[in-house]
């Protein structure tokens, strides 16, 4: 509760929106969808929010700033359970690794579903999925089934994320972005998670995975009327054979071409000189730039 306010204090919806750092329409949507607040009307018929609503909004904002998804954050603030913390993330990671070591598909599915329902996709990526594969890679020579465990995890996460993305995109009227890893790049989980973030923000990606030849881009973009292209990769542009094809690709299109992943960090200044827009590692910031 704000210091100096009483339970009888009331606030207009624009003030609650400012606390949450969203617009007024979003507050109304959350109110309808989740039953989050209980506004009252004053004598003039205007909606007013009580101090308990303000306190709830402040707690919600803290969880959202820490990377929690809106559905999970609302469940957190409306329940009596304590908020998730770093220890919870560590425990979740440990349980995921145990499920993978046991090839326990059911347990891994339950843990991953919980994570995706609770956290933002970039939080799942950087605090769970990447640490999972870092751990698996470090114990290849220590576990007799180390390679099999990594294959099991890769197959599971790819299928899980693809299915979730397709569910969001089902019956959507359009694709906004052609999204694909650059030729030669096989690590696609980060791009898949970012595509989930885009789809949940109303930017619908046509996800085509890895190693799509550059000469396929133009007919695909024309066929689907994509308004932009999103690439992802790790290597430095200036140190690999992608230098000339990326330059040609930029010249061939009059729509924006974005590039994410470590490649964007390694080659940011050069990418801008050839007309390709590098994206930051933060999913939230990258969505804002798109």
Secondary structure, 3 states (H helix, E strand, C coil): CCCCCCCCCEECHHHHHHHHCCCHHHHHHHHHHHCCCCCEECCCCCEEEEHHHHHHHHHHHHHHHCCECHHHHHHHHCCCCCCCCHHHHHHHHHHHHHHHHCCCHHHHHHHHHHHHHHECHHHHHHHHHHHHHHHHHHCCCCCCCHHHHHHHHHHHHHHHHHHHHHHHHCCCCCCCEEEEECCCCCCCHHHHHHHHHHHHCCCCEEECCCCCCHHHHHHHHHHHCCCEEEEECCCCHHHCCHHHHHHHHHHHCCCEEEEECHHHHHCHHHHHHCCCEECCCCHHHHHHHC
